[in-house]
Amino acid sequence: MSTELAPTLEAPPDPSPEGAAVASGPKLRRVALASCAGTTIEFYDFFIYGTAAALVFPTVFFPALGASAGAVASFATFAVAFGARPLGAVLFGHYGDRLGRKRTLISTLLLMGAATFLIGCLPSSDSIGVAAPVILVVLRVAQGLAVGGEWAGATLLAAEYAPPSRRGLFATFPQLGPALAFALSSGTFLVVNQLVGETSGAFLDWGWRLPFLGSALLVLVGLYVRLAVEETPVFQDVDDRRRTTTAKRTAPIVDTFRRQWREVLVAAGSLAMLFAFFYVGTAFLTSYGATAMGLSRGTLLTVGVAASAVFGASIVLSGVYSDRIGRVKVVRGACYAAVPWGLVLFTVLDGGSTVAFAIGLVGTLVIFGAAYGPAGALLPEMFDAEYRYTGAGIAYNLAGVIGGGTAPILAAELAPTYGGDAVGLMLAAFGALSLACSLLLPETNRRSLAADAPS
């Protein structure tokens, strides 16, 4: 399904009114629940690390470095997972394209759950010395591998079941995972903070561990939901075709880069902005609010819960709107908004109040949501069914490396030296990069996801 990358190119229309087998209402609801529940749990595990990296880890694992250097080191361990995410996309993408979406998604859920639980059990640097941060990095890599394989499978599960005319809507269900997970992670830390007290040393001693240990219960819920879902009709069709052919098969990663390497790179560049905005918003701004603005943990976490509801709504609305006007137009519109918002963000935050922080956080995450909603349908539509899990996963996670892996570290280094405006300029630069790449994206909302769709 290779295409020439040009802004005016239209994807081929659906060859049939349905484009693929469409599931019944109850089955669609189960698929929507399974894709949303799984990504919520995976991203909850991923995000509680970001919250802890901002509020706890500099003291618990890097006490000898001081506040500023400890924050940089803490966010560096946060960023390690982004380097592992493309590897996870390749590894789990291979099995997702060969063995099926469902089996692979169960594996990513188990890996993420195990790594997160073990982080909650990890002794501090005061107890085991340098081994503590080393083990922390290893477990963070495992989280990165898991989330690298999760996203593509969850979006394929929703998109390959969805009616073509409402694919943008149904593909937002796995996209809601980050919003729900951010609310859940912030809410969990907020509850723990209230139980042990704002100034109590218990939060640093053991309170921060409870959200990590509690993730084991969420994993059990996710497994129950996912085991009840059948494999997608599209993959079943692909698998049936493989069984009837004697042609030699190549690895999905080889097919992806041999046939659609341009799509991988342009899609990654187009989505880099949303990762930069999201992880600066959910990780760095939490640290900035505590240190530069002097806001309490409870205030920061409460605002985080409220902000998740707003940007969750922006994800759904942008996905629905992409069914009407196209995925690329919505993504491009978010990139246009990202540039000026990055330039004024820290002017807003300089107000120093809770309201200023709320406006800054909500504005940043709404722009993220506007681009993120259509991405759940856009990336699956860009790649051939034979290697769709791998192609969509690599593009998505490469964008995560470019935007999410670098932005929080750069922000932590820029802010103390050059001030918040330098961080805003960096966000505007990410917006400009993604805008330029989005001009090369073809529209995909009329494309069939069926295994026999035109190449």
C-alpha positions as CSV (number, residue, x, y, z in Angstrom):
1,M,0.0,0.0,0.0
2,S,2.9,2.3,-0.8
3,T,2.0,5.9,-1.7
4,E,3.8,8.9,-3.1
5,L,4.1,11.4,-0.4
6,A,2.5,14.7,-1.6
7,P,0.1,17.0,0.1
8,T,-2.5,16.7,-2.6
9,L,-2.5,13.0,-3.1
10,E,-5.7,11.2,-2.1
11,A,-5.7,7.7,-0.8
12,P,-7.6,5.1,-2.8
13,P,-11.4,4.9,-2.0
14,D,-12.9,1.9,-0.2
15,P,-13.4,-0.8,-2.8
16,S,-16.7,-1.7,-1.1
17,P,-19.3,0.1,1.0
18,E,-17.9,-1.6,4.1
19,G,-14.2,-1.7,3.3
20,A,-13.9,-4.7,5.6
21,A,-16.1,-7.0,7.7
22,V,-17.9,-4.8,10.2
23,A,-18.6,-6.3,13.7
24,S,-22.0,-6.2,15.4
25,G,-22.8,-3.5,18.0
26,P,-22.0,-5.7,21.1
27,K,-18.8,-6.9,19.6
28,L,-17.7,-3.3,18.7
29,R,-18.4,-2.2,22.3
30,R,-16.3,-5.1,23.6
31,V,-13.5,-4.1,21.3
32,A,-13.7,-0.4,22.2
33,L,-13.6,-1.4,25.9
34,A,-10.7,-3.7,25.5
35,S,-8.6,-1.2,23.5
36,C,-9.4,1.6,25.9
37,A,-8.8,-0.4,29.0
38,G,-5.5,-1.8,27.8
39,T,-4.0,1.5,26.8
40,T,-5.3,3.1,30.0
41,I,-3.5,0.5,32.1
42,E,-0.3,0.6,30.1
43,F,-0.1,4.4,30.1
44,Y,-1.0,4.6,33.7
45,D,2.0,2.5,34.5
46,F,4.1,4.7,32.1
47,F,2.8,8.0,33.6
48,I,3.1,7.2,37.3
49,Y,6.8,7.0,36.5
50,G,6.7,10.5,35.0
51,T,4.9,11.9,38.1
52,A,7.3,10.1,40.4
53,A,10.3,11.4,38.3
54,A,9.1,15.0,38.9
55,L,8.1,14.7,42.6
56,V,10.1,11.8,44.1
57,F,12.9,10.2,42.2
58,P,15.5,13.1,42.5
59,T,15.4,12.6,46.2
60,V,15.0,8.8,46.4
61,F,17.4,7.7,43.7
62,F,19.7,10.7,43.0
63,P,20.1,12.4,46.4
64,A,23.8,13.1,45.9
65,L,23.3,15.2,42.8
66,G,21.3,18.1,44.3
67,A,17.9,19.4,43.2
68,S,18.7,20.6,39.7
69,A,21.1,17.8,38.6
70,G,18.9,15.3,40.3
71,A,15.9,16.5,38.3
72,V,17.9,16.2,35.1
73,A,19.1,12.7,36.0
74,S,15.5,11.7,36.9
75,F,14.1,12.9,33.6
76,A,17.0,11.1,31.8
77,T,15.8,7.8,33.3
78,F,12.3,8.9,32.2
79,A,13.6,9.4,28.6
80,V,15.4,6.0,28.5
81,A,12.0,4.3,27.8
82,F,11.6,6.3,24.6
83,G,14.8,4.8,23.2
84,A,13.3,1.3,24.0
85,R,9.9,2.1,22.4
86,P,11.0,1.7,18.8
87,L,12.6,-1.6,19.7
88,G,9.3,-2.7,21.4
89,A,7.5,-1.7,18.2
90,V,9.8,-3.9,16.1
91,L,9.7,-6.8,18.5
92,F,6.0,-6.9,19.3
93,G,5.1,-5.6,15.8
94,H,6.8,-8.7,14.4
95,Y,4.6,-11.0,16.5
96,G,1.5,-8.8,16.0
97,D,1.8,-9.2,12.3
98,R,2.6,-12.9,12.5
99,L,0.6,-14.3,15.4
100,G,-2.1,-11.7,15.8
101,R,-3.1,-8.5,17.5
102,K,-4.8,-10.2,20.6
103,R,-1.9,-12.5,21.7
104,T,0.6,-9.7,21.3
105,L,-1.4,-7.2,23.3
106,I,-1.7,-9.7,26.2
107,S,2.1,-10.0,26.2
108,T,2.7,-6.2,26.3
109,L,0.2,-5.9,29.2
110,L,2.0,-8.5,31.3
111,L,5.5,-7.0,30.6
112,M,4.4,-3.5,31.6
113,G,2.6,-4.8,34.8
114,A,5.6,-6.7,35.9
115,A,8.1,-3.9,35.4
116,T,5.9,-1.3,37.1
117,F,5.2,-3.6,40.2
118,L,9.0,-4.2,40.6
119,I,9.7,-0.4,40.5
120,G,7.4,-0.1,43.5
121,C,9.5,-2.7,45.3
122,L,12.9,-1.1,44.4
123,P,15.0,0.0,47.4
124,S,16.3,3.5,47.5
125,S,19.9,4.6,46.8
126,D,20.4,5.0,50.6
127,S,19.7,1.3,51.0
128,I,21.6,-0.4,48.0
129,G,23.7,2.4,46.6
130,V,24.3,2.8,42.9
131,A,22.4,-0.5,42.1
132,A,19.1,1.3,42.7
133,P,19.3,3.7,39.8
134,V,20.8,1.0,37.6
135,I,17.9,-1.4,38.3
136,L,15.5,1.6,37.8
137,V,16.8,2.1,34.3
138,V,16.5,-1.6,33.5
139,L,12.9,-1.6,34.6
140,R,12.2,1.6,32.7
141,V,13.6,0.0,29.5
142,A,11.1,-2.9,30.1
143,Q,8.3,-0.3,30.4
144,G,9.4,1.3,27.1
145,L,9.5,-2.1,25.3
146,A,5.9,-2.8,26.5
147,V,4.4,0.5,25.6
148,G,6.2,0.4,22.3
149,G,4.3,-2.7,21.4
150,E,1.0,-1.6,23.0
151,W,-0.1,1.4,21.0
152,A,-0.2,0.0,17.5
153,G,-1.9,-3.2,18.5
154,A,-4.6,-1.4,20.5
155,T,-5.3,1.0,17.6
156,L,-5.4,-1.8,15.1
157,L,-7.8,-3.7,17.3
158,A,-10.2,-0.7,17.2
159,A,-9.6,0.5,13.6
160,E,-9.7,-2.9,12.0
161,Y,-13.1,-3.7,13.6
162,A,-14.6,-0.2,13.0
163,P,-17.1,0.8,10.2
164,P,-15.0,2.8,7.7
165,S,-17.3,5.9,8.0
166,R,-16.7,6.0,11.8
167,R,-13.1,4.7,12.0
168,G,-11.9,8.0,13.4
169,L,-14.4,7.8,16.2
170,F,-13.7,4.2,17.1
171,A,-9.9,4.7,16.9
172,T,-10.2,7.3,19.6
173,F,-11.0,4.7,22.2
174,P,-7.4,3.5,22.6
175,Q,-6.4,7.1,22.2
176,L,-8.3,8.0,25.3
177,G,-5.9,5.8,27.3
178,P,-3.4,8.6,28.0
179,A,-6.2,11.0,29.2
180,L,-7.7,8.4,31.5
181,A,-4.3,7.2,32.6
182,F,-3.1,10.8,33.4
183,A,-6.2,11.3,35.5
184,L,-5.8,8.0,37.2
185,S,-2.1,8.4,37.9
186,S,-2.5,12.0,39.2
187,G,-5.6,10.9,41.2
188,T,-3.7,8.0,42.8
189,F,-0.8,10.2,43.8
190,L,-3.2,12.8,45.1
191,V,-5.0,10.2,47.3
192,V,-1.7,9.0,48.6
193,N,-0.6,12.5,49.2
194,Q,-3.7,13.3,51.2
195,L,-3.4,10.2,53.2
196,V,0.2,10.7,54.3
197,G,0.2,14.5,54.3
198,E,1.8,17.2,52.2
199,T,4.8,17.7,54.5
200,S,5.2,14.1,55.8
201,G,8.3,12.2,55.0
202,A,6.2,9.1,54.6
203,F,5.4,10.1,51.0
204,L,9.1,9.9,50.1
205,D,9.7,6.8,52.3
206,W,6.9,4.6,51.1
207,G,3.8,6.5,49.9
208,W,5.0,6.9,46.3
209,R,5.3,3.1,46.0
210,L,1.6,2.5,46.4
211,P,0.5,3.6,42.9
212,F,3.2,1.3,41.4
213,L,2.2,-1.7,43.5
214,G,-1.5,-1.1,42.9
215,S,-1.0,-1.4,39.1
216,A,-1.0,-5.2,39.6
217,L,-4.8,-5.1,40.2
218,L,-5.3,-3.0,37.0
219,V,-3.3,-5.5,35.0
220,L,-5.7,-8.3,36.1
221,V,-8.7,-6.2,35.0
222,G,-7.0,-5.6,31.6
223,L,-6.3,-9.2,31.1
224,Y,-9.9,-10.2,31.8
225,V,-11.2,-7.7,29.3
226,R,-8.7,-8.5,26.5
227,L,-9.1,-12.3,26.8
228,A,-12.8,-11.8,26.0
229,V,-12.1,-10.2,22.6
230,E,-11.6,-12.1,19.3
231,E,-8.9,-11.6,16.8
232,T,-9.6,-8.8,14.2
233,P,-11.3,-10.0,10.9
234,V,-8.5,-8.2,8.9
235,F,-5.7,-10.2,10.6
236,Q,-7.7,-13.4,10.2
237,D,-8.0,-12.7,6.5
238,V,-4.3,-12.0,6.2
239,D,-3.5,-15.2,8.1
240,D,-5.8,-17.2,5.8
241,R,-4.1,-15.9,2.7
242,R,-0.6,-16.8,4.1
243,R,-1.7,-20.4,4.6
244,T,-2.7,-20.7,1.0
245,T,0.4,-19.3,-0.5
246,T,3.9,-20.8,-0.9
247,A,5.7,-17.5,-1.4
248,K,8.6,-16.9,0.8
249,R,7.8,-14.5,3.7
250,T,10.1,-11.7,4.8
251,A,10.1,-10.1,8.2
252,P,7.6,-7.3,8.7
253,I,10.3,-4.8,9.6
254,V,12.0,-5.6,6.2
255,D,8.7,-5.0,4.3
256,T,8.0,-1.8,6.2
257,F,11.3,-0.1,5.3
258,R,11.6,-1.6,1.8
259,R,8.1,-0.5,0.7
260,Q,7.1,2.4,3.0
261,W,10.1,3.9,4.7
262,R,9.0,7.4,3.5
263,E,5.7,7.1,5.3
264,V,7.4,6.0,8.5
265,L,9.7,9.1,8.5
266,V,7.1,11.6,7.5
267,A,4.5,10.3,10.0
268,A,7.1,10.3,12.8
269,G,8.0,13.9,12.1
270,S,4.3,14.9,11.8
271,L,3.5,13.5,15.3
272,A,6.7,14.6,17.1
273,M,5.0,17.8,18.3
274,L,2.3,16.0,20.1
275,F,4.8,13.9,22.1
276,A,6.8,17.0,23.0
277,F,3.7,18.8,24.2
278,F,2.3,15.9,26.1
279,Y,5.4,15.0,28.0
280,V,6.4,18.5,28.7
281,G,2.8,19.1,30.0
282,T,2.5,15.9,32.1
283,A,6.1,15.6,33.4
284,F,8.1,18.8,33.1
285,L,5.3,21.3,34.0
286,T,4.6,19.2,37.1
287,S,8.2,19.8,38.2
288,Y,8.1,23.4,37.0
289,G,5.0,24.1,39.0
290,A,6.5,22.7,42.2
291,T,9.9,24.4,41.9
292,A,9.5,27.6,39.9
293,M,5.9,28.4,40.8
294,G,5.9,27.1,44.4
295,L,2.7,25.2,44.0
296,S,1.9,22.3,46.4
297,R,1.9,18.6,45.3
298,G,-1.9,18.5,46.0
299,T,-2.6,21.5,43.8
300,L,-0.5,20.2,40.9
301,L,-2.1,16.7,41.1
302,T,-5.7,18.2,41.3
303,V,-5.1,20.4,38.3
304,G,-3.7,17.3,36.4
305,V,-6.9,15.4,37.1
306,A,-9.1,18.2,35.8
307,A,-6.9,18.8,32.8
308,S,-7.2,15.2,31.7
309,A,-10.9,15.5,31.3
310,V,-10.5,18.5,29.0
311,F,-7.9,17.0,26.8
312,G,-9.7,13.7,26.7
313,A,-12.7,15.5,25.2
314,S,-10.4,17.1,22.6
315,I,-9.2,13.7,21.6
316,V,-12.7,12.4,20.9
317,L,-13.8,15.6,19.2
318,S,-10.8,15.7,16.9
319,G,-11.2,12.0,16.0
320,V,-14.9,12.5,15.1
321,Y,-14.1,15.6,13.1
322,S,-11.4,13.7,11.2
323,D,-14.2,11.4,9.9
324,R,-15.7,14.5,8.3
325,I,-12.9,16.5,6.9
326,G,-9.9,14.1,7.0
327,R,-7.2,13.1,9.4
328,V,-4.4,15.2,8.0
329,K,-6.3,18.5,8.1
330,V,-7.0,18.0,11.8
331,V,-3.4,17.1,12.6
332,R,-2.1,20.0,10.6
333,G,-4.4,22.4,12.4
334,A,-3.0,21.3,15.7
335,C,0.5,21.9,14.4
336,Y,-0.5,25.4,13.3
337,A,-1.8,26.1,16.9
338,A,1.3,24.6,18.5
339,V,3.7,27.3,17.3
340,P,2.2,30.4,18.8
341,W,1.1,28.5,22.0
342,G,4.7,27.4,22.6
343,L,5.8,31.0,22.4
344,V,3.3,32.4,24.9
345,L,3.1,29.4,27.3
346,F,5.6,30.6,29.9
347,T,4.3,34.1,29.7
348,V,1.0,32.6,30.9
349,L,2.8,30.5,33.6
350,D,4.6,33.6,34.8
351,G,1.4,34.6,36.4
352,G,2.5,32.3,39.2
353,S,-1.0,31.3,40.3
354,T,-2.9,28.1,40.3
355,V,-5.2,29.5,37.5
356,A,-2.2,30.3,35.4
357,F,-0.8,26.8,35.8
358,A,-4.2,25.3,34.9
359,I,-4.5,27.4,31.8
360,G,-1.0,26.6,30.7
361,L,-1.4,22.8,31.3
362,V,-4.9,22.6,29.7
363,G,-3.8,24.6,26.6
364,T,-0.8,22.4,26.1
365,L,-2.7,19.2,26.4
366,V,-5.6,20.3,24.3
367,I,-3.2,20.9,21.4
368,F,-1.8,17.5,22.0
369,G,-5.3,15.9,22.0
370,A,-6.3,17.6,18.8
371,A,-3.4,15.9,17.0
372,Y,-3.6,12.7,18.9
373,G,-7.3,11.9,18.2
374,P,-6.9,11.4,14.4
375,A,-3.6,9.6,14.8
376,G,-5.3,6.4,15.9
377,A,-6.9,6.0,12.5
378,L,-4.2,7.8,10.4
379,L,-1.3,5.5,11.1
380,P,-3.2,2.2,10.6
381,E,-4.6,3.6,7.3
382,M,-1.1,4.4,6.1
383,F,0.3,0.9,6.1
384,D,-0.4,-2.4,4.4
385,A,-2.2,-5.1,6.4
386,E,0.7,-7.5,6.1
387,Y,3.0,-5.3,8.2
388,R,0.6,-2.7,9.6
389,Y,1.4,-3.5,13.3
390,T,5.1,-3.0,12.6
391,G,4.8,0.1,10.4
392,A,2.3,2.0,12.5
393,G,4.2,1.1,15.7
394,I,7.6,2.2,14.4
395,A,6.2,5.5,13.1
396,Y,4.4,6.2,16.3
397,N,7.3,5.3,18.6
398,L,9.9,7.1,16.5
399,A,7.8,10.2,16.9
400,G,8.0,9.4,20.7
401,V,11.8,9.4,20.6
402,I,12.0,12.6,18.6
403,G,9.5,14.6,20.7
404,G,8.8,12.8,24.0
405,G,12.3,11.4,24.6
406,T,14.1,14.7,24.1
407,A,11.7,17.5,25.2
408,P,11.5,16.9,28.9
409,I,15.3,16.5,29.2
410,L,15.9,19.7,27.2
411,A,13.3,21.5,29.2
412,A,14.9,20.5,32.5
413,E,18.3,21.8,31.2
414,L,17.0,25.0,29.5
415,A,14.7,26.3,32.2
416,P,17.4,26.9,35.0
417,T,19.8,28.5,32.6
418,Y,17.7,30.4,30.1
419,G,14.3,30.6,31.7
420,G,10.9,29.2,30.7
421,D,10.7,31.2,27.5
422,A,13.5,29.0,26.1
423,V,11.4,25.9,26.8
424,G,8.5,27.6,25.0
425,L,10.7,28.3,22.0
426,M,11.7,24.7,21.9
427,L,8.0,23.7,21.9
428,A,7.3,26.1,19.0
429,A,10.2,24.5,17.1
430,F,8.7,21.1,17.5
431,G,5.4,22.5,16.2
432,A,7.1,23.9,13.2
433,L,8.9,20.6,12.5
434,S,5.6,18.7,12.6
435,L,3.8,21.3,10.5
436,A,6.4,21.0,7.8
437,C,6.2,17.2,7.8
438,S,2.4,17.2,7.9
439,L,2.4,19.1,4.6
440,L,3.8,15.9,3.0
441,L,1.1,13.5,4.5
442,P,-1.5,12.1,2.1
443,E,-5.1,12.0,3.2
444,T,-6.1,8.5,4.3
445,N,-9.7,8.6,5.6
446,R,-11.2,6.9,2.5
447,R,-8.7,4.0,2.5
448,S,-9.8,0.5,3.1
449,L,-8.0,-1.6,5.8
450,A,-8.9,-4.9,4.2
451,A,-6.2,-7.4,3.5
452,D,-7.0,-7.2,-0.3
453,A,-7.0,-3.4,-0.5
454,P,-5.3,-1.9,-3.5
455,S,-1.5,-1.4,-3.1
